[in-house]
Amino acid sequence: MRRRRPRILIVTPEITYLPEGMGNLSNRLTAKAGGLADVSASLVASLHDLGADVHVALPHYRQLFHIDIGRFISEELRTYLSKLPEDQVHLAEDRIFYYRDAVYSGYETENLKLALVFQREVINNIMPRVRPDLVHCNDWMTGLVPAHARRLGIPSLFTVHNIHSRETTLARVEDLGIDAAEFWQNLYYVSLPGPYEQTREAVPIDLLTSGIFAAHFINTVSPTFLREVVEGRHDFVPAPVRNEIRNKHDAGCAAGILNAPDPSYHPVRDDALVARYGPERHAEAKRENKLAFQRTLGLETDPEAPLFFWPSRLDPVQKGCDLLAHILYETVSAHWAEGLQVAFVANGPAAEVFTEIVRFHGIGQRVAVHPFREDLSRLGYAAADFVLMPSRFEPCGLPQMIGMLYGALPVVHDTGGLHDTVEPLDPDAGRGNGFRFEVYDPPGLRWAIEQALAFHRLPPGVRARETRRIMAEAAGRFTHAETARRYIELYERMLARPLVG
């Protein structure tokens, strides 16, 4: 970075791993509920590699940190991550974190308390100790920190990974030990606040919107999702969130920066695979992996069967489960002679729906529904010909990128980060990397699946040539080094710009 090495504090409630330099905790720090964890981990390492004085603050999940993520972190990655000194990792201490077996609770009130206690430790203890030049916060669980940073005159970046939020009151915030009276005017309230004494218990704070409102800059995790929110294309985005993102965008204080998959997702070095491979020998290796995957899930063992893999959580609100549920049986039936198969390795409310479809129609030899398991999910990417991601909306998405790395071409709805990463495949021209449908409805998804199957029917040499190209292009494009470079550019822009209020 061009100025004195600025000290960057990344505040995140989730992380997948931290460096060996942490001493006794090395290689065992993992607190993950979703893609935010992977992104936080690799961003920290990549920023350090590119010259930033990077620090990270996260809750001290003692029980979670004793779960070994073992073989899913490559030796290459361990070496790469070993650069971050122990004194640059700051654990928020409170017994509420110590005995947890998951980052988030099934109880919303408990999640709110976890978030507030974490932020109390960041505001009261970690920020005074680190004395950062810039604070980088992530999602609603860090939504109070930009308001505090603004009061201190410290630039803050707020990354919006998801549009979920929580509400609370100043009274609750202060009862848990945060002196919000010092920065209460920098927060966003669900209705017009009055004087402090009247507002304290009567007017709730929106935590996600507060983070956006108070931050000096914000970013979403894809350029297209930012544009969609600003243009009001998603009616599920709360009006306060949309308005504050639009305000930041119109002021020139918003950007879209794509995430990238964790570096351990690569078929050359993935220990979960039966046969590892690169672009040049993918066809033979994917056949071996497909047979192993089919046997594990109880599917018909047929290396020639077109296999569609669903790796995303089975969330009926976001992920497009309803579209596939409408067409699953008729699609499998229509392509029974081709041996079409669909495999789910995922958790979520819609799992019961697909399990019942399989049971009712007796198609367990062609459709498998299995709870998420890391090693099985990785094998699924290596086995599959196609990855299904018909998301209603997608702030970024990682499975479509991972699929390309493993030679499983994505079938996606044309939205958000899927638009930014998936281009329609044209084998004749040697362009594109997947299949996109524009209209979010069951026929749209069925059309895209038919396009994928048409590709699968092409001569093996053509399929192999295009898959090799797609794998190689993905390996060069979807990297955390590129993501970190974009963040450093944004940090430099923020540090060069005078603060206003």
C-alpha positions as CSV (number, residue, x, y, z in Angstrom):
1,M,0.0,0.0,0.0
2,R,1.3,3.4,-0.9
3,R,1.3,5.1,2.5
4,R,2.8,4.0,5.8
5,R,1.7,0.4,6.3
6,P,-1.8,1.2,7.6
7,R,-3.2,-1.0,10.3
8,I,-6.4,-2.8,9.1
9,L,-8.7,-4.4,11.7
10,I,-11.1,-7.0,10.2
11,V,-14.0,-7.6,12.4
12,T,-15.8,-10.9,11.6
13,P,-18.1,-13.3,13.6
14,E,-17.0,-16.2,11.4
15,I,-13.7,-17.6,10.1
16,T,-12.6,-20.9,8.7
17,Y,-8.9,-21.0,9.8
18,L,-6.1,-18.9,11.0
19,P,-2.3,-19.2,10.7
20,E,0.2,-21.5,12.3
21,G,1.7,-18.5,14.0
22,M,-1.1,-18.6,16.6
23,G,0.9,-21.2,18.5
24,N,-1.3,-23.7,20.3
25,L,-4.4,-22.7,18.3
26,S,-2.7,-23.1,14.9
27,N,-4.6,-24.9,12.2
28,R,-7.6,-25.4,14.6
29,L,-9.3,-22.0,14.5
30,T,-12.6,-22.5,12.6
31,A,-15.9,-20.9,13.3
32,K,-18.1,-21.2,10.2
33,A,-21.7,-20.9,9.3
34,G,-21.4,-19.9,5.6
35,G,-19.2,-18.3,2.9
36,L,-18.3,-15.4,5.2
37,A,-16.0,-17.7,7.1
38,D,-14.0,-18.8,4.1
39,V,-13.8,-15.3,2.7
40,S,-12.6,-13.8,6.0
41,A,-9.9,-16.4,6.4
42,S,-8.4,-16.1,2.9
43,L,-8.8,-12.3,2.8
44,V,-6.7,-12.0,6.0
45,A,-3.9,-14.2,4.6
46,S,-4.0,-12.5,1.2
47,L,-3.9,-9.0,2.6
48,H,-0.9,-9.9,4.8
49,D,0.8,-11.3,1.7
50,L,0.2,-8.1,-0.2
51,G,1.8,-5.9,2.5
52,A,-1.0,-4.8,4.8
53,D,-0.6,-4.7,8.6
54,V,-3.8,-6.8,9.0
55,H,-5.4,-7.7,12.3
56,V,-8.5,-9.8,12.9
57,A,-11.1,-9.7,15.7
58,L,-13.4,-12.6,16.2
59,P,-15.2,-14.3,19.1
60,H,-13.2,-16.8,21.2
61,Y,-15.2,-19.9,20.4
62,R,-13.1,-22.2,22.5
63,Q,-15.0,-25.4,21.8
64,L,-15.3,-24.8,18.1
65,F,-11.6,-24.0,17.9
66,H,-10.7,-27.5,19.2
67,I,-12.4,-29.0,16.1
68,D,-9.7,-30.0,13.7
69,I,-10.5,-29.1,10.1
70,G,-7.6,-31.3,9.2
71,R,-7.2,-32.6,5.8
72,F,-9.4,-29.9,4.0
73,I,-6.6,-27.4,4.4
74,S,-3.7,-28.2,2.1
75,E,0.0,-28.0,3.2
76,E,0.4,-25.3,0.6
77,L,-2.3,-23.2,2.3
78,R,-0.9,-23.9,5.8
79,T,2.5,-22.5,4.7
80,Y,0.8,-19.5,3.0
81,L,-1.1,-18.7,6.1
82,S,1.7,-19.0,8.6
83,K,2.8,-15.4,8.0
84,L,0.3,-13.7,10.4
85,P,1.9,-13.2,13.8
86,E,0.0,-14.3,16.9
87,D,-0.3,-10.7,18.2
88,Q,-2.4,-9.8,15.2
89,V,-5.2,-12.1,16.1
90,H,-7.6,-10.7,18.8
91,L,-10.2,-13.0,20.4
92,A,-13.2,-11.4,22.0
93,E,-13.5,-13.1,25.5
94,D,-16.7,-13.9,27.1
95,R,-18.1,-17.2,28.5
96,I,-21.1,-16.9,26.1
97,F,-18.7,-17.9,23.3
98,Y,-16.7,-20.6,25.1
99,Y,-18.9,-23.7,25.0
100,R,-20.7,-23.2,21.7
101,D,-20.8,-26.0,19.1
102,A,-22.0,-23.7,16.3
103,V,-21.5,-20.0,15.4
104,Y,-25.1,-19.1,15.4
105,S,-28.0,-20.4,17.6
106,G,-31.4,-21.6,16.5
107,Y,-32.8,-18.9,18.8
108,E,-32.8,-15.3,17.4
109,T,-32.6,-13.7,20.9
110,E,-29.4,-15.7,21.6
111,N,-27.9,-14.6,18.3
112,L,-28.6,-11.0,19.1
113,K,-26.9,-11.4,22.5
114,L,-23.9,-13.1,20.9
115,A,-23.6,-10.2,18.4
116,L,-23.8,-7.5,21.1
117,V,-21.3,-9.2,23.4
118,F,-18.9,-9.6,20.5
119,Q,-19.2,-5.9,19.6
120,R,-18.8,-4.9,23.2
121,E,-15.4,-6.6,23.3
122,V,-14.4,-5.1,20.0
123,I,-15.4,-1.6,21.0
124,N,-14.2,-1.7,24.6
125,N,-11.1,-3.8,24.4
126,I,-9.9,-4.7,20.9
127,M,-10.0,-1.4,19.1
128,P,-8.2,0.5,21.9
129,R,-5.5,-2.2,21.9
130,V,-5.1,-2.4,18.1
131,R,-5.5,1.4,17.4
132,P,-6.4,0.7,13.7
133,D,-6.1,3.1,10.8
134,L,-9.1,1.5,9.2
135,V,-11.8,-1.0,10.4
136,H,-13.4,-3.5,8.1
137,C,-16.7,-4.9,9.4
138,N,-18.9,-7.7,8.1
139,D,-22.7,-8.1,8.2
140,W,-25.2,-7.3,11.0
141,M,-23.3,-8.9,13.8
142,T,-20.8,-6.0,13.5
143,G,-23.3,-3.2,12.7
144,L,-22.5,-1.0,15.8
145,V,-18.8,-0.9,15.2
146,P,-18.8,1.7,12.2
147,A,-20.8,4.1,14.4
148,H,-18.2,3.9,17.1
149,A,-15.4,4.2,14.5
150,R,-17.0,7.3,13.0
151,R,-17.0,8.9,16.5
152,L,-13.3,8.2,16.8
153,G,-12.5,9.5,13.3
154,I,-11.4,6.1,12.0
155,P,-12.5,5.2,8.5
156,S,-14.7,2.1,8.3
157,L,-15.7,-0.3,5.5
158,F,-18.8,-2.3,5.9
159,T,-19.2,-5.4,3.7
160,V,-22.8,-6.6,3.1
161,H,-22.6,-10.4,2.5
162,N,-26.3,-11.0,3.3
163,I,-29.3,-8.8,3.7
164,H,-30.4,-10.4,7.0
165,S,-30.6,-8.0,10.0
166,R,-31.7,-7.7,13.6
167,E,-33.3,-5.0,15.7
168,T,-32.6,-4.0,19.2
169,T,-32.7,-0.9,21.5
170,L,-30.2,1.4,23.0
171,A,-31.2,0.2,26.4
172,R,-30.3,-3.4,25.5
173,V,-27.0,-2.4,23.9
174,E,-26.1,-0.4,27.0
175,D,-27.2,-3.1,29.5
176,L,-24.7,-5.4,27.9
177,G,-21.9,-3.0,28.4
178,I,-21.6,-0.8,25.3
179,D,-21.6,3.0,26.0
180,A,-23.9,3.7,23.0
181,A,-24.6,7.2,24.3
182,E,-21.3,8.1,22.8
183,F,-22.3,7.3,19.3
184,W,-26.1,6.9,19.3
185,Q,-26.6,9.6,16.7
186,N,-24.6,7.6,14.2
187,L,-27.0,4.7,14.3
188,Y,-30.1,4.0,12.1
189,Y,-33.5,3.7,13.8
190,V,-36.6,2.0,12.5
191,S,-38.5,5.2,13.1
192,L,-37.6,8.8,13.7
193,P,-35.7,9.1,16.9
194,G,-36.3,11.9,19.5
195,P,-34.0,13.0,22.3
196,Y,-31.7,10.3,23.6
197,E,-33.8,9.6,26.8
198,Q,-37.0,9.1,24.7
199,T,-35.2,7.0,22.1
200,R,-33.3,4.7,24.4
201,E,-36.1,2.3,25.1
202,A,-38.8,3.2,22.6
203,V,-37.1,3.3,19.1
204,P,-35.3,0.1,17.9
205,I,-32.0,0.2,16.1
206,D,-31.6,-1.7,12.8
207,L,-28.2,-3.3,13.1
208,L,-27.5,-4.0,9.4
209,T,-28.7,-0.6,8.3
210,S,-26.7,1.0,11.0
211,G,-23.5,-0.5,9.7
212,I,-24.3,0.7,6.2
213,F,-25.4,4.1,7.4
214,A,-22.4,4.8,9.7
215,A,-19.7,3.3,7.5
216,H,-17.6,5.6,5.4
217,F,-17.6,3.1,2.5
218,I,-19.6,-0.1,1.9
219,N,-19.3,-3.0,-0.5
220,T,-21.4,-5.8,-1.6
221,V,-19.9,-9.1,-2.7
222,S,-20.6,-8.7,-6.4
223,P,-21.0,-5.7,-8.7
224,T,-24.4,-6.8,-10.1
225,F,-26.0,-7.4,-6.7
226,L,-25.0,-3.8,-5.8
227,R,-26.6,-2.5,-9.0
228,E,-29.8,-4.6,-8.4
229,V,-30.2,-3.2,-4.9
230,V,-29.7,0.3,-6.0
231,E,-32.2,-0.1,-8.9
232,G,-34.8,-1.6,-6.5
233,R,-35.0,-4.9,-8.3
234,H,-35.4,-7.0,-5.2
235,D,-38.6,-6.5,-3.2
236,F,-37.3,-8.6,-0.4
237,V,-34.5,-6.1,0.4
238,P,-35.9,-3.9,3.2
239,A,-36.4,-0.3,2.2
240,P,-34.0,1.1,4.8
241,V,-31.2,-1.2,3.6
242,R,-31.9,-0.4,0.0
243,N,-32.1,3.4,0.6
244,E,-28.9,3.5,2.6
245,I,-27.0,1.4,0.0
246,R,-28.3,3.7,-2.7
247,N,-27.2,6.7,-0.7
248,K,-23.7,5.3,-0.4
249,H,-23.7,4.4,-4.1
250,D,-24.8,7.9,-5.1
251,A,-22.1,9.5,-3.0
252,G,-19.4,7.4,-4.6
253,C,-18.9,5.3,-1.5
254,A,-20.0,1.9,-2.6
255,A,-18.3,-0.9,-4.6
256,G,-19.0,-4.5,-5.6
257,I,-16.1,-6.9,-5.0
258,L,-16.5,-10.6,-5.8
259,N,-15.5,-13.2,-3.3
260,A,-13.5,-16.2,-4.3
261,P,-13.5,-19.9,-3.2
262,D,-11.1,-21.1,-0.5
263,P,-7.8,-22.1,-2.1
264,S,-8.3,-25.7,-0.7
265,Y,-11.0,-26.1,-3.3
266,H,-8.9,-27.4,-6.2
267,P,-9.2,-30.9,-7.7
268,V,-5.4,-31.2,-8.0
269,R,-4.9,-31.2,-4.2
270,D,-8.3,-32.1,-2.7
271,D,-7.9,-35.1,-0.4
272,A,-11.6,-35.8,-0.4
273,L,-11.5,-37.0,-4.0
274,V,-11.0,-40.6,-5.1
275,A,-8.9,-39.4,-8.1
276,R,-7.3,-35.9,-8.2
277,Y,-7.0,-34.2,-11.5
278,G,-6.3,-31.0,-13.4
279,P,-7.7,-29.7,-16.6
280,E,-5.7,-32.1,-18.8
281,R,-6.9,-35.4,-17.3
282,H,-10.3,-34.3,-15.9
283,A,-12.4,-36.7,-18.0
284,E,-10.9,-39.9,-16.7
285,A,-10.7,-38.8,-13.1
286,K,-14.2,-37.4,-13.0
287,R,-15.5,-40.8,-14.2
288,E,-13.8,-42.4,-11.2
289,N,-15.1,-39.8,-8.8
290,K,-18.6,-40.1,-10.2
291,L,-18.7,-43.9,-9.7
292,A,-17.5,-43.5,-6.0
293,F,-20.1,-40.7,-5.4
294,Q,-22.9,-42.7,-7.0
295,R,-22.1,-45.8,-4.8
296,T,-22.0,-43.6,-1.7
297,L,-25.4,-42.1,-2.3
298,G,-27.1,-45.2,-3.6
299,L,-27.5,-44.0,-7.2
300,E,-27.2,-46.2,-10.2
301,T,-23.5,-46.6,-11.0
302,D,-23.2,-45.2,-14.5
303,P,-20.2,-43.1,-15.5
304,E,-22.0,-41.8,-18.6
305,A,-25.0,-40.5,-16.7
306,P,-25.4,-36.7,-16.8
307,L,-25.1,-35.8,-13.1
308,F,-26.5,-32.5,-11.7
309,F,-25.2,-31.6,-8.2
310,W,-27.0,-29.3,-5.7
311,P,-24.3,-28.1,-3.2
312,S,-26.1,-25.0,-1.8
313,R,-28.2,-24.9,1.4
314,L,-31.8,-25.9,0.8
315,D,-33.2,-22.5,1.5
316,P,-36.6,-22.2,-0.2
317,V,-36.6,-18.4,0.1
318,Q,-33.3,-17.7,-1.7
319,K,-31.9,-20.7,-3.4
320,G,-34.6,-21.6,-6.0
321,C,-35.6,-24.9,-4.4
322,D,-39.2,-24.2,-5.4
323,L,-38.3,-24.1,-9.1
324,L,-36.5,-27.5,-9.0
325,A,-39.3,-29.1,-6.9
326,H,-41.8,-28.2,-9.6
327,I,-39.9,-29.8,-12.4
328,L,-37.7,-32.5,-10.7
329,Y,-39.9,-35.6,-11.4
330,E,-40.9,-34.6,-14.9
331,T,-37.3,-33.7,-15.9
332,V,-35.9,-37.0,-14.5
333,S,-38.7,-38.9,-16.2
334,A,-38.2,-37.2,-19.6
335,H,-34.6,-38.1,-19.6
336,W,-34.8,-41.5,-18.0
337,A,-33.2,-43.2,-21.0
338,E,-30.2,-40.9,-20.7
339,G,-29.8,-41.8,-17.1
340,L,-30.1,-38.3,-15.8
341,Q,-29.3,-38.0,-12.1
342,V,-29.7,-35.3,-9.4
343,A,-27.8,-35.3,-6.1
344,F,-28.3,-33.0,-3.2
345,V,-25.6,-32.8,-0.5
346,A,-27.1,-30.0,1.6
347,N,-29.1,-29.1,4.7
348,G,-32.1,-26.8,4.9
349,P,-35.9,-26.7,5.2
350,A,-36.5,-27.9,1.6
351,A,-34.7,-31.2,2.2
352,E,-37.9,-32.8,3.4
353,V,-39.7,-31.7,0.2
354,F,-37.1,-33.4,-2.1
355,T,-37.0,-36.4,0.1
356,E,-40.7,-36.8,-0.2
357,I,-40.6,-36.4,-4.0
358,V,-38.1,-39.2,-4.2
359,R,-40.1,-41.4,-1.9
360,F,-43.4,-40.8,-3.5
361,H,-42.2,-41.4,-7.1
362,G,-39.7,-44.2,-6.2
363,I,-36.8,-42.6,-8.0
364,G,-34.1,-43.1,-5.3
365,Q,-31.8,-44.7,-7.9
366,R,-31.8,-41.4,-9.9
367,V,-32.2,-38.7,-7.2
368,A,-30.4,-38.7,-3.9
369,V,-30.8,-36.3,-0.9
370,H,-28.0,-36.4,1.7
371,P,-27.3,-34.1,4.6
372,F,-24.3,-31.8,4.1
373,R,-20.9,-33.4,4.7
374,E,-17.8,-31.5,3.7
375,D,-15.9,-34.5,2.2
376,L,-19.0,-35.7,0.3
377,S,-19.7,-32.2,-1.0
378,R,-16.2,-32.0,-2.4
379,L,-16.5,-35.4,-4.0
380,G,-19.8,-34.2,-5.5
381,Y,-18.2,-31.3,-7.3
382,A,-15.6,-33.8,-8.7
383,A,-18.3,-36.3,-9.8
384,A,-20.8,-33.9,-11.3
385,D,-21.2,-32.7,-14.8
386,F,-23.3,-29.7,-13.7
387,V,-23.9,-27.6,-10.6
388,L,-27.4,-26.4,-9.9
389,M,-27.8,-22.8,-8.6
390,P,-31.2,-21.4,-9.6
391,S,-31.1,-18.8,-6.9
392,R,-33.8,-16.2,-6.7
393,F,-31.1,-13.7,-5.7
394,E,-27.4,-14.2,-5.0
395,P,-25.2,-11.6,-3.4
396,C,-22.1,-13.5,-4.7
397,G,-22.3,-17.3,-4.6
398,L,-19.2,-19.6,-4.4
399,P,-20.5,-23.0,-5.5
400,Q,-20.8,-21.9,-9.2
401,M,-17.1,-20.9,-9.1
402,I,-16.1,-24.1,-7.3
403,G,-18.0,-26.1,-9.9
404,M,-16.0,-24.5,-12.7
405,L,-12.7,-25.3,-10.9
406,Y,-13.8,-29.0,-10.7
407,G,-15.2,-29.2,-14.3
408,A,-18.8,-29.1,-13.2
409,L,-20.5,-26.4,-15.3
410,P,-23.0,-24.2,-13.5
411,V,-26.7,-23.9,-14.3
412,V,-27.9,-20.6,-12.8
413,H,-30.5,-17.9,-12.7
414,D,-29.2,-14.7,-14.1
415,T,-28.9,-12.6,-11.0
416,G,-26.3,-11.0,-8.7
417,G,-22.9,-12.7,-8.5
418,L,-24.1,-15.5,-10.8
419,H,-24.4,-12.9,-13.6
420,D,-20.9,-11.7,-12.8
421,T,-19.3,-15.1,-12.9
422,V,-21.3,-17.3,-15.3
423,E,-21.4,-16.5,-19.0
424,P,-23.5,-18.5,-21.6
425,L,-21.5,-21.3,-23.1
426,D,-20.9,-21.2,-26.8
427,P,-18.8,-24.3,-27.7
428,D,-18.4,-23.3,-31.3
429,A,-16.8,-20.0,-30.4
430,G,-14.9,-21.4,-27.4
431,R,-16.6,-18.8,-25.1
432,G,-18.6,-18.9,-21.9
433,N,-18.6,-21.3,-18.9
434,G,-22.2,-22.3,-18.0
435,F,-25.9,-22.0,-18.6
436,R,-28.1,-19.0,-17.5
437,F,-31.8,-18.5,-17.5
438,E,-33.3,-15.0,-17.2
439,V,-36.9,-15.6,-16.1
440,Y,-37.2,-16.9,-12.5
441,D,-39.8,-19.7,-13.0
442,P,-39.8,-23.5,-13.4
443,P,-39.8,-23.3,-17.3
444,G,-36.8,-21.1,-17.1
445,L,-34.8,-23.6,-15.1
446,R,-36.1,-26.5,-17.2
447,W,-34.8,-24.6,-20.3
448,A,-31.3,-24.2,-18.8
449,I,-31.2,-27.8,-17.8
450,E,-32.0,-28.8,-21.4
451,Q,-29.2,-26.5,-22.6
452,A,-26.8,-28.3,-20.3
453,L,-28.0,-31.7,-21.5
454,A,-27.5,-30.6,-25.1
455,F,-23.9,-29.8,-24.2
456,H,-23.6,-33.3,-22.6
457,R,-24.7,-34.9,-25.9
458,L,-21.9,-33.3,-27.9
459,P,-19.0,-35.5,-28.9
460,P,-16.7,-36.3,-26.0
461,G,-13.8,-34.5,-27.6
462,V,-15.7,-31.2,-27.8
463,R,-16.9,-31.5,-24.2
464,A,-13.4,-32.3,-22.9
465,R,-11.9,-29.3,-24.8
466,E,-14.5,-26.9,-23.4
467,T,-14.3,-28.3,-19.9
468,R,-10.5,-28.0,-19.9
469,R,-10.8,-24.4,-21.0
470,I,-13.4,-23.5,-18.4
471,M,-11.3,-25.1,-15.6
472,A,-8.2,-23.3,-16.6
473,E,-9.9,-19.9,-16.9
474,A,-11.6,-20.4,-13.5
475,A,-8.3,-21.2,-11.8
476,G,-6.8,-17.9,-13.1
477,R,-9.8,-15.8,-12.4
478,F,-11.4,-16.8,-9.1
479,T,-8.6,-16.2,-6.6
480,H,-8.3,-14.6,-3.2
481,A,-5.2,-12.7,-4.4
482,E,-7.5,-10.9,-6.9
483,T,-10.1,-10.3,-4.2
484,A,-7.5,-9.0,-1.8
485,R,-6.1,-6.7,-4.5
486,R,-9.5,-5.1,-4.9
487,Y,-9.9,-4.6,-1.2
488,I,-6.5,-3.0,-0.9
489,E,-7.4,-0.6,-3.7
490,L,-10.6,0.3,-1.8
491,Y,-8.6,0.8,1.5
492,E,-6.2,3.1,-0.3
493,R,-9.1,5.1,-1.7
494,M,-10.7,5.4,1.7
495,L,-7.5,6.4,3.5
496,A,-6.8,9.1,0.8
497,R,-10.2,10.6,1.2
498,P,-10.9,13.1,4.0
499,L,-13.5,11.9,6.5
500,V,-16.8,13.8,6.7
501,G,-18.5,13.7,10.1
